[in-house]
């Protein structure tokens, strides 16, 4: 039996409330890891573009402009 199969059986044997809590924690962990990966990708891109040391105010202003462009394009009027 593989480790995954064994883990699956252990999870299936848990009471429903414990399964729910486990799945919530797994989802939270996956969310955090996803955000961390996104952050690392963004930092890498900024480093490649030579903008990693730009003041945070400048970066936030650029993001605001991008957000406004997307909003006006996708939600005109």
Secondary structure, DSSP 8 states (H G I E B T S, - for coil): --HHHHHHHHHHHS-HHHHHHHHHHHHHHHHHHHHHHHHHHHHHHHHHTT-TTS-HHHHHHHHHHHHHHHHHHHS--
